[in-house]
């Protein structure tokens, strides 16, 4: 708590002169404290649905900056409360701008070797001990939101309207945005007129940002598949039906959905990320469970995948001669699915112009759309009712990035154990970019 009090004191001392500064000048002396906050969050990651400490850090920082803060915003389908944070700063008449950052980490054992690396372990929903790591940069996102909150509060003379800062839980399980809306986010705090956010990347150097108008990231649909069989002794496979063999056939077969049923011009991905079946090497189990994700940019391609998964599951059941009660099942988890991320073209062009003006044209990169998914688009509501712009923040050491590209390689990226953002320039650029964009959209 002492570090937060000190940070708040420094912030208040600087606020009197902040209005006369440009954004980069304000952000530079703030950055060392933000780096400390980032390292603290990085060293203490929390999985989706459990972001209690991280949300507390964010809430305390927003209160110190003068925001009206509400914690525990969000409700999951099972009725449990989420750790969402909402900070409101009203500054006269004008539009409402929402800035969103996610807070959760991933079940990965960190292998970066940095001094502030995570050594946290916990038990997942199945009771298995797993490592926990900020392997997707949500520690960067949360820290950038704190820095932006301070900048916007200090520069209130430069903008008008209402600022809604949202610390979102459970992005990695893509149910956090839905949980906050289910808890009447907009009814309680007002519906924003615009939404912005960012995500860091291993593909760009720290000091740069990437922007794309229109469809930016694919949809993601979570699917559970259960392949059933007839269990028995491993010595007598002929007396049953081995679901592990059937699952292997199914996994191989569903890859042809993309290669032979989808339009090659419409990118689609099908990934089996988790397999669970069997208890002992000499026992044929009764069933195998698969967890999948599918990614696409159109409803047509999404439907093609889901229909293909169901048809091939029925085919596996029939080919094995299994009775109806042993039929394979395919279940779409709508609560763990998210739509295409769509950047509103007019707003995104304005955001890009501000980024070019603030960071320089050479540091603002036009990027292609990607197959990674994000649930920030849920806040924009169906049919993209609220204009949203989500840009990409370079996070890599420029020297290492150049060397990797020269060798034809990529630096370790999100969702890997060696993902290592370069803290100081990444945070400084992120706060500078986000604060500048927020001011431009509230003038």
N, C-alpha and C positions, 0 to 999 in steps of 0.2 A: 504493500500500500504506500510505503514511503516514496517509492519511485514515481507513483502516479501523482502524489501531492507535489513533488518537486517539478514534475513535468507540467502540471497545471499552473504552478507559480511562474515558471519560465514562459508559458503560453500567455498568461495574463499580462506579464511585463512587456511582452512583444506586441500585444494586440493594439496598443495605442499608436504605434507607428506602422502597423501592417497595411493600413489602408493606402498609405503613400507608396508602398512597395509594389513591384510586379510580383507575380506568383513565384517564379524561380528564386527570386531574392528572398522571399519569405520562407520557402521550403528548405533552402540549404541549411540554415542553422537548426531547423527542426529535425533534420535527418538522423543525427547520431542517437537521439532518444528513441526515434522510431526503429532504428536498427536493433537497439536493446529490447524493445517490445517484441519485434519480430523473432529474435532469437529465443526469447522466453516462450512465446507461443509455439515455436518450432520444437523446442525441447519438451513440451508438455502437450502433445497432440491428443485429441479425443475423437473417437469414432462417431459416426452418424447416430443421432438420437441421444448422445451423451455429452454434448458440448457445454457442460455446466461452467467449467473454469474459463474457457475461452469467451463465452458469452458474458461472463462477469467482468472480464478485462475490458471488453468492448463497451459494455454498459457504463463502467466507471469512467472510462476515457471520454465518452460522450457527455456524461453529466458534468465533468470538469470543464468541458468546452462550452457549457451553457445550454445543452439540449434537454428537452423534456423526454425522459427515457422510460420505456415500458419493457419489462423483461417477460420471459416465458410466453411469448406470442407464438401460437401454432398448436394445432391439435391433430393427432394422427387418427387414422380410421379406427384403431383399437381404443380410442378415447384418451390415450396418454398425452400429456402436455409436452410441447416442444420447447427448445431453448432459443427461440427467435428473439431478436432485439430490435426495437424500433426507436429511433431518436428523431424528434421533431424540432425544427428551428424555424419560427415564423419571423418574417422580415418584411412586413407591409404587404400591400396588394401585389398580386402577380400569380403566375402559374405555380403548380406544385411539381417539384422534381424529385424523383426517387432514385437513390444511388444504392445499389445492392452489392453486398459482398458475402461470400459463403465462408463457413467456419470449420467444417468437419475434416477429419483426416481419414487415412486408409489403413486396412489391416496388412501392413508391410513392415518387415524388419529393415530398418535403415542401415545402409552400408556406405554412406558418404564419407564418414571419417571426420567430419567437421567437429570442432570443439563443442558445439551446441546441438549435436546430433541427439535424436530421440533414443532413449533406452526403455521406453514405456512398453509394457506388455499388458494384455487384458484378456478376458474371455469373451468370445463372440457369442452370438445367439444360440449356438449349438454347444456351448460350454467348452470349446477348444481354445487353448491359450494361443494368442497371436501377438505379433509385434504391432506397433502403431506408429505411423509416420505421416508427416505432412508431405506426401509424395505427389500432390497435385497443386501445391502453391496456395492453398487457402489461407495459410499463415501470412503470405504476401498480401492477399486480397483484404484480409481483416486489418492488417497494419496500414495499408493504403487508405482504407476507409477512415481509420482514426486520424491519419495525417490530413486527409481532405476535410474531415469535420473541423479540425482546428483551423485550417486555412479559411474555410467558408465563414466560420464564426468571427475570425479576425478581420475579414474583408467584407463585412456586411454593407459597407457604403457602396460597394461595387455591384450589388445585385438586389433584386426585390422578388418577394414571393415566399414560398414555403419549401423548406428542404426536408425530405423524408429519408433518413438513412436506415437501411435495413440490413441487419446481420442475420443471414439465413442459415438455419441448420440443415443437415441431411441432404446436401446436394449429391453426394456420392451414391445415395440410395434413391435419388431423384424423386423424393416425396416431401422435401422440406418446403418448397414453394407452395405446393398444394396444401400442406398442413397450415401454413400461415393464412392462405386465402380461406381455408375452412374455418379458421378462427376469426373470420370477419375482419381481415386486415384493412380493407378499404372502407368498410362501414365504420370502423372504430377510429381510423386515422386519416381518412380522406383518400379519394382515388387520385393518383398522380396524373398529371398531364403528359409527362415524359418520364422515361426510365433509361438509365445508363449503368454500365458496369464494365468490368474488365477481367481478363484471365491471362496469367503469365504463360510463357512458352519456352521450350528449349530450342525453338527454331529461329529466334531472333536475339540479337545482342542486347544486353542491358543498355539503356539509353535510347532505344528505338521502340516504336509501336507499330502494330499492323491493323489495317481497317479493311472491311469488306461491306459493300451495300447489298441488300437483298438476303437471300438464303445464305447463311453463314455456317451453321452447324446442323448436322442431320438430326432427325428424330431418333429416339431410342425406345425400343419396346422390350420389356422383360418377359420371358416365357419360361414356364416350368414344364418339363416333359418327364413322365414316368413310363419306363419300359418294363412291362411285367413278363414274368416267365413262370416256370414250375421248378422250384428248388429241389435240391437233393444232394447226394454224395458226389464229390468230385470224381470218384472212380467210375461212376455209372451215368455219364451225361446223356446217354440214350434214353434213360427213364424219365427225363424231364425236358425242359426247354430253358436253355441258358440265357438269361436276360443281359448278361454282360456281352456275350457274342452279338445278340440282337442290337444292343446299344451301339456297339462298334460299327455294325452295318448301317445303322440309322445315322450316326454322326458322319460317316463317309457319304451317305446318299444325300443328305440335306445340303451338302455343298454344291450339288448340281442345281439347286434352286437358283442360285446367283448366276452360275455359268451357263445354264440352259433354259431357264424360264424367265429371267428378268431381261428387260431391254438393256443392252450393253451401254446405252447412253444415259441410263438412270442408275447411278451408283447405289449399290446395296451391299451390306455386310451381314453375315450370320456367324456368330461366335458362340461356341460352347465353352463357358468359362469355369464350370464346376461339374464334376461327376462324383456320384456317391453310390456305391453298391458293394455288397458283400461284407463278411465279417472275418473270414478265415480262408486260407489258400485252398483248402480241400473241400469247401462247401460251395455248391451252386446256390446263389441267393434267389429270392422270389422276385426281386425288382431292382431296378437301377434308376436313380434320379439324376436328371440333367438340368442345369440352369443355363439359359441362353440369353443373349441379347441380339436383336436385329436392328439395323440402322439403315435409314433411307431418307430421301428428300421429298417423296410424293406418297400420297395415300395409296395409289395404285401399286407401287412397289412394295409397300408395307403389307398390303392385303395379299399380294402374290406370295410373299414369304410365309405369312401365317397360314394361308390355305395349303401351301406346299408342305409345311410342317405337319399339319393335320392329316393330309392325304398320305404322306409317307409313313406316319405313325400307324394309320389304318393298314397300310400295305405290309408293314413289319408284322403286325398282329396276324394278318391273314396268311402270310408266308410261313409263319411258325405253326399254323394250325391251332392257335389258342382259342379257347372259348370266350364268349362276350365279356364275362366278368374279369377276364385277364387282358382286356384290350388296353393298349397304350393310350395315355391321355396327354393332351396338350392344353395348358392353361395360360392364357394371356393375363399378365398382372398389370391392369390399367393403373393402379396406384403407384407402380414403379416404372412408369413410362412417361415420356416427355415429347412434346412436339418439336418440329423443325424450329431452329433459332433464326428469326427473320429480323434483319436490321432495316428499319424504316429508311427508305432511300433519301427523302428530303432532309430528315434529321441527321442521318449519317453523313451527308455531304457537308452539313454545317459543322458537325463534330470534326470531320477530317480537316476542314479549313482552319478550325481553332488549333488542332494538333500541329498542322504545318506552321502556323504562325508562332506557336509556342516552342516547338522542338526543332523546327527547320525541316524543309522538304525532304532532305536526304534521310531523315530519321523517321519518316512516316511511310510505311511500306503497304502497297496493295497486296493483299493476301488471297489465296484461293480458299474456297469453302472446304470444310473438313468433316470427317466422319465421326469425330468425337462429339458427344452430346452434352447439353446443358439445360437445366430446368429453369433458368432465368426467364426463358420465353413464356413460361406459364403466367408470370406476372402481367404480361402484355394482354392477356385474356384471348379467347377464341377470335379468329379472324384478325389478329394483330390490332385490336381496338386501340391500344395505347402505344404510341410510337416508342420504339426501343432501339438503342444502339449499344452494342457490346463489342469493345475493341480488345486487341491483344497486346500484351505488355511483354517486350523482350526481357529475358531474365538471365541470359548466359554471359559468362566472361568472354568479352570480344576476342581475346587472344586464343582461348581454347576453341571458340566457335570457328574461327578462321582455320586453325590447324585441323580441326575435325573435317571441315568441308574440303580442305586440300587433300586429305587422305580418303575422301569419299565416304566418310562416316557421319553419324549423327551423335551429338552428345546425349547422355541419358535423359529421357523425357519424363513427363508425368506418368504416374502409376508404375514407376520403376524405383528400385531401392537406392539408386544413385543419382536421383534428380536433385540438382544442387544449384538453385538460383544464387546469383551474386548479390548480396543484400543491399549494399549502399546505393549503387547506381540504379538498381531495379526499383527500390522504394522511392528514391528521389524523383525518378522519372514518372513513376506511377502516380504519386501525389501531385506533382506538377501538372501532369496531363489531366487527371481527373478534376482537380480544382479549376483549372483553366476552362475545361469543357463545361463544368457546372455553372461557372460564372457566365459563360457565353449563352447558355440556355435559359438563364434567369435575368437577362437584361431587357 
